[in-house]
């Protein structure tokens, strides 16, 4: 077959960065607490409070937060 080109499955740089950011967040923030964070189907109140406090800090003062924790918008 002539004129057939191979498909390019390479991710654009923006998606590579997003993939890295999500992987880093999961490794640092979620995996360490996954075994003790749930109380049945719900997040334990102490874990929720810690998570909410960190999120508020990162939203309001993102310059001091790790780049992977910044929430804009």
C-alpha positions as CSV (number, residue, x, y, z in Angstrom):
1,X,0.0,0.0,0.0
2,X,1.5,3.3,-1.0
3,X,0.7,6.6,0.6
4,X,0.0,5.0,4.0
5,X,1.6,6.8,6.9
6,X,2.1,5.5,10.4
7,X,0.0,6.9,13.2
8,X,1.7,9.2,15.7
9,X,0.8,8.2,19.3
10,X,3.2,10.7,20.9
11,X,1.6,13.0,23.4
12,X,1.9,16.8,23.1
13,X,4.1,18.4,25.7
14,X,1.1,19.9,27.5
15,X,-0.4,16.4,28.1
16,X,3.0,15.0,29.1
17,X,3.3,17.8,31.7
18,X,-0.3,17.1,32.9
19,X,0.4,13.4,33.1
20,X,3.5,14.0,35.2
21,X,1.7,16.5,37.5
22,X,-1.1,14.1,38.1
23,X,1.2,11.2,38.8
24,X,3.3,13.2,41.2
25,X,0.2,14.4,43.1
26,X,-1.1,10.8,43.4
27,X,2.2,9.5,44.5
28,X,2.7,12.3,47.1
29,X,-0.8,13.0,48.4
30,X,-3.1,10.1,47.7
31,X,-1.2,6.8,48.0
32,X,0.1,7.6,51.5
33,X,-3.4,8.0,52.9
34,X,-5.4,5.6,50.8
35,X,-5.5,2.8,53.3
36,X,-6.9,4.8,56.2
37,X,-8.7,7.7,54.5
38,X,-12.2,6.2,54.1
39,X,-14.9,5.5,56.7
40,X,-17.2,3.2,54.7
41,X,-18.1,5.0,51.4
42,X,-17.2,8.5,52.9
43,X,-13.9,10.3,53.5
44,X,-13.1,10.4,57.2
45,X,-13.7,13.9,58.7
46,X,-10.1,14.4,59.8
47,X,-8.8,13.6,56.3
48,X,-11.4,15.8,54.7
49,X,-10.5,18.7,57.0
50,X,-6.8,18.3,56.3
51,X,-7.5,18.1,52.5
52,X,-9.8,21.2,52.6
53,X,-7.3,23.2,54.6
54,X,-4.5,22.4,52.2
55,X,-6.7,23.2,49.2
56,X,-7.7,26.6,50.6
57,X,-4.1,27.4,51.3
58,X,-3.1,26.5,47.7
59,X,-6.0,28.4,46.2
60,X,-5.4,31.6,48.1
61,X,-1.6,31.5,48.4
62,X,-0.6,29.5,45.4
63,X,2.9,31.1,45.3
64,X,3.9,29.0,48.3
65,X,2.4,25.8,47.2
66,X,4.0,23.0,45.2
67,X,3.3,23.6,41.5
68,X,1.3,20.4,41.4
69,X,-1.1,21.6,44.1
70,X,-2.0,25.0,42.6
71,X,-5.7,25.4,41.7
72,X,-6.6,28.3,39.6
73,X,-10.1,29.4,38.5
